[in-house]
Amino acid sequence: MLKWALIFLVISIVAGALGFSGIAQGAATIARVLFGLFLILFILFLILILTGINVFS
């Protein structure tokens, strides 16, 4: 998920540099949403691991 967020961030930067503001804004929004989802899932799994709950078995 983080990989896709970074890909959309790069697309946004390139599109913004080339003057495609609509595409850049859309790609930036997608990157922001994916990064937010990644961050929420990362924190959730970190809390579960620190409390001793094994979610991967």
C-alpha positions in Angstrom: 0.0 0.0 0.0 2.9 2.3 0.8 4.4 1.5 -2.6 1.2 2.6 -4.4 1.1 5.8 -2.3 4.6 6.6 -3.4 3.8 5.8 -7.0 0.8 8.2 -7.0 3.0 10.9 -5.3 5.6 10.7 -8.1 2.8 10.8 -10.7 1.4 13.9 -8.9 4.8 15.6 -8.9 5.5 14.9 -12.5 2.0 15.9 -13.7 2.2 19.1 -11.6 5.6 19.9 -13.1 4.2 19.4 -16.6 1.2 21.6 -15.9 -1.5 19.0 -15.6 -3.0 20.5 -12.5 -6.2 18.3 -12.5 -4.3 15.1 -12.8 -1.8 16.2 -10.2 -4.5 17.1 -7.7 -6.3 13.7 -8.3 -3.1 11.7 -7.9 -2.1 13.7 -4.8 -5.5 12.9 -3.2 -5.2 9.2 -4.0 -1.6 9.2 -2.5 -2.9 11.0 0.6 -5.7 8.5 1.1 -3.5 5.5 0.6 -0.8 6.8 3.0 -3.5 7.5 5.6 -4.8 3.9 5.3 -1.3 2.6 5.5 -0.6 4.6 8.6 -3.8 3.5 10.3 -3.1 -0.2 9.6 0.5 0.1 10.7 -0.5 1.7 14.0 -3.2 -1.0 14.5 -0.9 -3.9 13.9 1.8 -2.3 16.0 -0.6 -2.0 18.9 -1.8 -5.6 18.4 1.8 -6.8 18.4 2.8 -4.9 21.5 -0.2 -6.2 23.4 0.8 -9.8 22.5 -2.1 -10.6 20.2 -0.8 -12.8 17.3 -2.8 -11.9 14.2 -0.5 -13.8 11.8 -1.1 -17.3 13.0 
